């Protein structure tokens, strides 16, 4: 049975990767959705060129430099409420969610809610505190970082939440997607990256 399921996942039609105009976040979401093994079999992976390796190394080095001078941005993420247990209890009222799916959904909602509170605090600091241009740049950097968290953790939330809504409204099961519990595979919302291969764009 497992072999059949694995073969079915491998043989699914994988769309081409997003182009540069769609931004890096779209590429991260794409890599999160499709494992490297499937992308390679579909012909969407290739060995990086020397220029791409150099660009990657420069990008990593610049990110290391940024981490050393984050200033006010280093205060975030700040909010860390433990809402998961309460959210799991809330979601247990929906039988269509398996226990693992409830925990995963609760975790994602918890993280997004915390980062949303951080975003509001950052905006209030920008508007109501006195800052020099460097401070403003640091707070804006923190804002972008929190947006990245929300974008990452919101991946795959729409389908299970809409399914919960439809169930509560008595619309019946939806047949145009997989079961809800299969849309919540990871807690960190991050895509695995490989230094050896890059996606064709």
ZAMARGU-4260 file (C-alpha; in steps of 0.2 Angstrom, whole numbers, plus 5000, padded with zeros to 4 digits):
<rodrens>
0) 5000/5000/5000 | 5014/5012/5004 | 5023/5008/4988 | 5007/5012/4978 | 5005/5029/4987
5) 5023/5033/4985 | 5022/5029/4966 | 5006/5040/4964 | 5015/5055/4973 | 5030/5053/4961
10) 5019/5052/4946 | 5009/5067/4949 | 5010/5082/4937 | 5022/5095/4944 | 5020/5113/4937
15) 5035/5123/4932 | 5044/5133/4945 | 5039/5151/4948 | 5049/5164/4937 | 5059/5178/4944
20) 5045/5190/4942 | 5035/5180/4956 | 5049/5183/4969 | 5059/5172/4981 | 5044/5169/4992
25) 5035/5160/4978 | 5050/5149/4975 | 5052/5145/4993 | 5033/5140/4994 | 5036/5130/4978
30) 5051/5121/4985 | 5041/5117/5001 | 5027/5109/4992 | 5037/5098/4980 | 5052/5087/4986
35) 5068/5089/4978 | 5067/5071/4972 | 5051/5074/4962 | 5058/5090/4955 | 5073/5081/4949
40) 5063/5067/4941 | 5052/5081/4933 | 5067/5089/4925 | 5066/5105/4935 | 5083/5104/4944
45) 5100/5106/4936 | 5118/5108/4943 | 5122/5126/4948 | 5134/5136/4937 | 5149/5144/4944
50) 5140/5161/4944 | 5126/5154/4953 | 5137/5146/4966 | 5146/5163/4968 | 5129/5172/4970
55) 5123/5160/4983 | 5139/5162/4993 | 5138/5181/4992 | 5120/5180/4997 | 5124/5169/5012
60) 5139/5181/5017 | 5128/5196/5016 | 5114/5188/5027 | 5128/5184/5040 | 5133/5202/5040
65) 5115/5208/5042 | 5113/5196/5057 | 5127/5205/5066 | 5120/5222/5064 | 5101/5219/5066
70) 5100/5232/5080 | 5081/5235/5084 | 5077/5221/5072 | 5086/5209/5084 | 5071/5211/5097
75) 5060/5201/5085 | 5051/5189/5085 | 5045/5195/5102 | 5028/5188/5106 | 5028/5170/5112
80) 5011/5166/5118 | 5007/5147/5122 | 4990/5146/5114 | 4992/5129/5105 | 4984/5119/5119
85) 4968/5130/5119 | 4968/5130/5100 | 4969/5111/5099 | 4955/5110/5111 | 4945/5122/5101
90) 4948/5112/5084 | 4944/5096/5093 | 4926/5100/5090 | 4928/5096/5071 | 4929/5078/5068
95) 4936/5080/5050 | 4952/5085/5058 | 4964/5071/5064 | 4973/5074/5080 | 4990/5077/5071
100) 4981/5089/5059 | 4973/5098/5074 | 4990/5101/5082 | 4998/5107/5066 | 4984/5119/5062
105) 4984/5125/5080 | 5003/5128/5080 | 5002/5138/5063 | 4988/5149/5070 | 4998/5152/5086
110) 5013/5158/5077 | 5004/5169/5064 | 4994/5177/5078 | 5010/5181/5088 | 5019/5188/5073
115) 5004/5199/5069 | 5005/5206/5086 | 5024/5209/5083 | 5019/5218/5067 | 5007/5230/5075
120) 5020/5234/5089 | 5033/5238/5075 | 5021/5249/5066 | 5017/5258/5082 | 5035/5261/5086
125) 5038/5268/5069 | 5024/5280/5071 | 5025/5285/5089 | 5044/5284/5094 | 5058/5296/5089
130) 5071/5286/5078 | 5085/5291/5067 | 5086/5283/5049 | 5096/5268/5054 | 5083/5264/5068
135) 5069/5266/5056 | 5078/5254/5043 | 5080/5241/5057 | 5062/5241/5062 | 5057/5240/5044
140) 5069/5225/5042 | 5060/5217/5057 | 5043/5221/5049 | 5048/5212/5034 | 5055/5197/5044
145) 5038/5195/5053 | 5029/5196/5036 | 5040/5181/5030 | 5035/5171/5046 | 5017/5174/5042
150) 5019/5170/5024 | 5028/5154/5028 | 5016/5148/5041 | 5000/5152/5032 | 5006/5140/5018
155) 4992/5126/5017 | 4980/5135/5029 | 4967/5140/5017 | 4961/5123/5012 | 4959/5115/5029
160) 4951/5131/5036 | 4939/5132/5021 | 4935/5114/5024 | 4931/5117/5042 | 4919/5131/5037
165) 4910/5121/5024 | 4908/5107/5037 | 4901/5119/5050 | 4889/5126/5037 | 4883/5109/5031
170) 4890/5110/5013 | 4897/5092/5014 | 4914/5086/5009 | 4924/5094/4995 | 4930/5083/4981
175) 4942/5094/4973 | 4957/5092/4985 | 4965/5079/4996 | 4959/5076/5014 | 4963/5090/5026
180) 4976/5081/5037 | 4987/5079/5022 | 4989/5098/5020 | 4999/5101/5036 | 5015/5091/5034
185) 5028/5102/5044 | 5028/5113/5059 | 5041/5125/5054 | 5034/5130/5037 | 5051/5130/5030
190) 5057/5123/5014 | 5073/5112/5013 | 5086/5120/5002 | 5101/5111/4993 | 5117/5119/4989
195) 5121/5107/4975 | 5106/5110/4964 | 5095/5125/4959 | 5078/5126/4952 | 5077/5130/4934
200) 5068/5147/4933
</rodrens>
